Structure formats: C-alpha cells, structure tokens
Amino acid sequence: MNFVSRWLVNYGLARFMSLSDFGRFSFIISLANLFKSIMSFGGQLFLIYKVSKEKELKYYYYLKSAFLSVVIAFFLAAVLFFMNLFDQTIININHFLFAALLASFMVLIQNTYSFFKGTGLFDKEAKGYIIYLLLVVCLLLCLNFNLLAPMLVNIIGLVLLMHFILFVFSSFQLYKYYKKDEADKEIENLKKNMKSFIKERAPYGLHELQSALYLNAIIIIMGFLVKDEDLAIYRSIQIIIVPVSIFPMIFSQVLLKQLSENIENREYFNQLFRKFLLVALFTGFMLFMLFYFQGDLIVKMFYGNKFIDLDYINELLLIFASTYLFRFVSANYGVLITARDKQNIRVYATGALIVVTIVSTILLTKSMGIIGAAYANAISYLFIMLVYVIYSEINLLRN
C-alpha cells in the first residue's frame, strides 16, 4: 500500500505539474529520503528485530529510537542553517528545510509502524496507508478538476500536511495500543546508556544510509547539475519503469525462503538457485522487449503528448529498462549471498557502488546531460551485478 500510494502521487504530479516545478519537487523528495535515513539510523529493521525478540523492552526501544531521531533532526537542521548562514549560494535553504521537516514526519511514522510490525500487528500500517492513499487520490482529483493550482509551493505544503495527518493517526494508534496493553510498561530502562544504544544501532544505521545514498544520489546530484525541466523529464520516464521493481522484490523474497530451507543440500540448493535465475532472466528480458517495441505507446499512455517533441525519450526509457534487467540478476545473486551468510560482502559491494554511482553521475551528467545520468544509473547496477555474479560463481556455487 505504501509503494502504491507513493508511486501514484509521483506519477500524478508528473502529469499535472510543470516540468520545472516537478523537477524541483523530485529533488526535494530525494533529499527527504536521504535525510530520513540519516534520522532513522537503521531504525526500521532495528525496531522490528528488537521488538519481536525482546517484547518486555519494546517501549524502551521505541522511545529511545524516537528520541535519537529527534536529536539527529535538530542536529541536521542546525547544519543546514549554518551552511546557509556562511554561503547562501550553496543551497536553497527553504527546499532543504522542507525536506528535513518532511523527513522528520516520515521517520517518526516509520518508527511507529516498525514497532507494530515487531509486535506482529501488520494491519496497523495497512490502515494508516489506506488513509494516506485516500489523501493522495483527493489531491490528484483536485488537480484534475482544476480545484488546486499545481504550483510547487501548494504541492509541497499539501504533501507535508498529508504526512502530518498520517503521523497523527499513527501516534493515535500507538496511544490506543499502549492504553490497552496489559504487558509490563516499566520504562526505567530508558536511563540506560545512550552510547551503548547507538553502538548497537550502528550496523543497521550504516546499512540504511548506504542504501539511501545509492538510491537517491543521482537525483540529488542532478539537482545541482541540470535544469529543473531536465530533471523532471528524467524522473517522469523513470516513474514508468518503477512498478517493474516489484518483480525482483517478489523473486527475492520467495527465493530467500526456498534457499534458507535447503541450505544443507548443496546440490539441490544450487539447482534451485539456477531455476529461479532463469525465471528472473526470462521475466526481465520480456519486460525489456516490451519497452523496446512499445516504448512510444507506453510513454503516450502515461503522459499523452507531453514528451512527443523530445526525440531522446525512447533512448531514456530503454536505458532504464536495461537497468532493471541488471537488477533482476543482481537481486537473485544478492539473495544467494545473504542465504550463505555473507552479508558483509553486500556491505562492501554497496560501499563501492556508492563511489561508482557518484563519480559516474557527475562525469556523465556534465558531458551528456540526463542521458548521461541514465547511463550512470545503468553502469551502477551493472557494476553491482558483476560483483555479485563473479563473487557468487567463484565462492558460493562451485561444487
């Protein structure tokens, strides 16, 4: 539900907003996603794991996580303020502060729903994001019937309001749960050393920060190197491909379960992996061919004649399609590495991936514009795919 609502709001705004406003909006949202990961510091996975394992300390872990997020948020706001104070040409302080405020609501909502997941109450998040989805639909209907001007200031204000409403609702859910909870609510453990708590969180925080960097780095870098209109075109075409990412996600979850259950039987384990890999390759290739032969029709179906005069749109779409073909392969090998308990390899590979992404994005965007940025994105996923494939074939799949 979260994935659907966030994809829908991005697609809807890409249709209704001007290119310059949507480009700036995309930049702000990518900043917010990065800031959220900094404030969260691994809170999502940490809370789910700790609350499920140590239910008697669930309120301790939740309140400590919320406190840590708020402290980091204030520190981040202070850094942005002083950056702007010394050199106002570095950043647009309004955009950065909005991103930080939005990220604060996002991380507090995430903490609450991670708490509920740890207790096994998955329906709480579903209810929250049903409300968020209804708010998204209302926003898009207002834009469609010209009840709201699709200006950047209006949209960022309403997106912030929508997250505030979800924050209030999730907090109310937590309050109701707390009042009805018959478990021991003693929270004297809150006095425990914050230093040891942060140390325990560090592996989760570093992993989340790594993921946020490589997922949002390209959009953020482009925000400084290209026109807002070009960034909007890049993001608009990328949005078409985003739903395809659900396939590698599904394959990965099913594959991890199957591999984990058969890890002792080496021969069957390898055979099972090869079968899943072939299915993933076939699915990814068929989706690529769909975009190759029907790219014009797909773009027109999503955006009408908005991009009809741009002769590089098909090239952009095919670059994104090839990127997801690489993701199909790397997702399967990534699961294999996790199933073999070699998660440290993924950490090192992701660290190298961030460097490759940043360097290639800067160099190619400066020389080729948004087409260069798209190639940088493809190079990044090709890099991680090759690292996973080479390591796995040499170290994990040899009989």
N, C-alpha and C positions, 0 to 999 in steps of 0.2 A: 504493500500500500504506500509506503514511504517512497519507494522507487517510482511508482506510477505518478504520484502527485507531484514530485519534483521534476520528472520528465515533462509532464503535462504543462506545468507553469512555464518552464523554459521554452517549450515548443510554442505555446500560445503567445508568449511575449515576443518571440522571434517573428511571429506573423504580424503582430499589431504595432510593435514599437518601431520607431525609425531606426535605421542602421546605426547611426551614431549613438543613440541612447541605448540600444540593445548591446552594442559593443562595450560601452562603459558599464552597463549592468552586469554583463558577463565577467568583466574584470573584478568588479566589487564582490560578486558571489564567489569567485575563485579565491579572492583574498579572505573572505569569511570562512571558507572551507579550511584554508591553511591556518587561520587564527583559531578555529575551533579545535583543530588537532593539537595546537600548542597549549590551549587552555585545558583540553581534556587530559593530555599527558597519559594516554593509554587507558583512560577511564572506562571505556565501553567494555573491552574484553576483561579488564581487571575486575570490574564490579560483577559482571556475570559470573566469572570464575569464583571469586571470593565469597560472594553472597550465597552461591549454590553450595559451596564447601563448608562455610562457617556461618550458618544461619543465625547462631546466637550473637554474632557480631555484625549483623547486616546493617544496623543503623550506624554503627561506628564507621564502617567502610563507606556508607553513603554520605554521611555528614563530612567526613574527612575529605572525600572526593570533591564535594560541593565547595568546601572551604578552599581547597587547593586551586580549583578552577577560578574562583573569585579573586584570589590573590594574584594568580597569573594574569587575569584580565586587567586588574588595576596596574600591574607592572607593565603590561603591553601598552595600555593607554598612555602611561607616563612616557614610555619610549617614543611613541608616536608624537606626543605633544612636544617633547624636546627636539626631535628631528625637525619638526615644523618650525619651532622657535628659532633654530640656528640657520636653517636654509629652507625657505618656503617653496623653492623650486623643485625640491626633491620629490615631494608627494603632494597630492590634493588631500589636505587633512580631513575634509568633510567625508570623502569617499572612504578613507582608511578608518575613521572613527565609526562610520556607519557599519562597515564590515566587522569591526571589533564588537560593536553593540549587538549586531545580529548573531555573531559567533557566540556571544555570552548566552543568549537565549537558546541557541542550538545545543550548546554543551550541557546546559542545565536540564533541558528536555531529554537529551541523550542519557545523562546520569540517572534520571528518574526511571526511564524505560529499561535501562540496563539493570537497575535494581530489581524491577519487576520480573525481567527475564531470569535473573538469578533465583528468584523465588518460584519460578515456574508459571507465572501469570502473564503469558504471552498476549492474552486478549486485551490487556490494558493498553499496549502500544497500538494494537489494531484499532481500538475505539478512538484513540487520540488522532491517528492519521486519517480516519474516516472524516472526522471534523475538519482536519486540515484540507483534505481533498474537496470537501464541500465549499470551503472558503476559496480554494483555487478556482473551482467551477464558477462561483459567484463573481470572482474577479474577471475571469475571461468573458463571462456573459455581459458584464458591464462594459468591457472594452468592445465586444462585438456589436452591441446596440448603442454605441457612442454615448453611454452614460458617464464615461470617465475618459479623460484625455490621457493617451498612453505616453505621458511625459515621464522622464526619469525620476523627477522628484516625487511624483504621485506614486509610481510603482515601488520605489524603494521604501517609501513611507508605509504603503499597504503591506508589503512583504514583511516588514518589521512588525506591523500590527498583527498579522496572521501568526507569526512566531510567538508574539507575546500572548495571544489568545491560547495557543497550544501550550505554552509554558504555564499559564494559569490553570488550564484544565488538568495537565499532568500533575501539578502541585496539589490540586484538589483531590485527584485520585490517590495520591500518596498519603494525604492527610486522612482520608476516609479509611484507607488500609491500616494506617497507624492506630487510629482510634479503635478499630475492630480487632487488631492483632492481640492475641492472648499470650504471645511469647514474652519472654523477659525483655523489658525495654530499658534495662540499665545501660546507661551510656557513659559511665565513668571512664571507660577505655578511651574516650576522646582526649584524655590528658596524656595518652601515650606519645612518645617522641615523634614529632613530625618528620624529623630527619630519617628515621628508620622506615617510616611510611613511604616517603619519596623514593628511598633506595629500593624498596620492594616494587614500586611502580615503574622504576626506570626502564626495564626491558620492554614493558608494554608501551611506555611513552615514546621511546626511541623508534619502535616499530611503527606506531601510528604516525609519527612525524615523518618518517621515511616515506610511507605511503602517500601522505598528503602532499609532500614535496613533489614527487614524480607525477602525481595525478593533476596537480594544479600549476606546476612550474611553467608550462608552455603558455597558458593563458595569461599568467601574471607577467611573464617576460614580454609577450606580445603587447600587453597593455602599455609598455614603455617604448616599444619599437615601431608599432604600426598605427595607422589611423583607426579611430573607433569604428568607422564603417567597415574596414577590412577585418577587424576582429569579429564584428557581428556576422559577416559572411562566413568566416571560418567556423564560428560557433554554430551558426544556423545549419550548415551542412553536416557538421559533426553530430548534431542532435538527431538527425535522421538515422544515423548508424547506432546510436546509443542503445536502443532496445535490443540490438543483436547481442550485447554484452551479457544478457540474461542466459544465453545458451552455454557459454563457458562456465558460468556460475553454477548452473544446474548439473552439467557434466562433472564439475569438480566435487560437488557435494556428494553425488552418487558414487563417484569413483573412490573418494576417500573412505567412505563406509565400506565398500567392497574390498578395497586393498587392505584396510585395517583388520578385517575379519579373516583374511587369508595370507597374512604376512609370514606365517611359518612355512607355508607350502611354496617354496621358491619358484618352482616351475610353473605352477598354476598362477601364482602372483604375476609373473612376467607375461604369461599368455593373456591374462585378464587385462593387464595394462595395455598390451598391443591392440586388443579388440576395441577398447574404449578410445584409443588414439586414432584408429582407423575411422570410427564413427565420427569423432570430432573433426578430423581432417575432411571427411566427406561433407559434413554439415557446413563447415566453414567455406569449403570450395564452392558448394552450391549457392550459398548466400553471396559470395563474391561474384559468381557468374550472373546472378540476378541483378546486382547493381551494375555489372559490366554491360549487359544487354538492355536493361530497362532504366538506366540512370536518369535519363531525361524525363521519363514518365514519372518516376518516383519523386524527383525534385518538384515537378509541376503539381503532383498530387498533394505535396506538403505545403507548397508556398505559392501556387498559381504561377503568375508571370513575373513574380518579384525579381527573379535572377535570370530571366530569359536573355538578357543582353550580355551576360558575362560568359565568355567562351571557355573559361578555365574551370567552371563548376563541375563538369564531368570528371576532369582530372583530379580535382579535390576529393570528390566522392569516392573515386577508385583508390586513391591513396588511403583514405580512411578504411575502406573495405579490406584492403590488403593488411592494414594494421590489425584488424580484428581476426584475420586469418592467422596471423602470428600469435595473437592472444589465445586462440583455440588450442594451439600446440603448447605454448608455454604454460597455460593453466593446467594441462594434464601432467606435464613433467613437474610442475610445481607441487602438485598433489603427491606425486610419486616421492619427491624429496621429503615432504612432510611425513608421509606414511613410513618412510625409512628413518625417521627421527633425525634428519639432517637439516633442521630448521636454520642452523647457523649459516649454512650455505646460502639460503634465501636472503638472510640479513646482509651478508657481504655483497651478494649479487645486486640487491636493491640499492645499496650504497654506491656501487659502481654505476648503476643505472641512472641515479640522480645526476652524477657528474656528466655522463654521456648526454642525458637529456638537456641539461642546462647549456653545455658547450655547443652541441649541435643546433639547438634552438637559436641561440644568439648568432652563430655564424651563418646558418642558412636563412634565417628570417631577414638579417641585414642584407643578404645578397639576392634573395628570391622572394621576399615578402611572405604572404600567407601560404603560398605553395611550398616555400622552404620550411615554414613551421610545420606543415603537414608531413613533409618528408622527415623532419626531425622526429616527429611523433612515431612514424613508421620505423625509423632507424632505432629508436629507443626500444620498441617492442621486439624488433628483430634481434637486437643485442641480448636482451634478457632471454629470448627463446633459444638462441645459440648457446648461451652459458648453461642453461638448464639441460638442453639436449646433450651437449658434449659431456658435462659432468655426469649425468644420469647414465648415458650409454657406456661410459668408461668405468664408472664406480658402482652403479646400482643394478644394471641389467645384464651384466656378463655372468654367465653360468659358471 
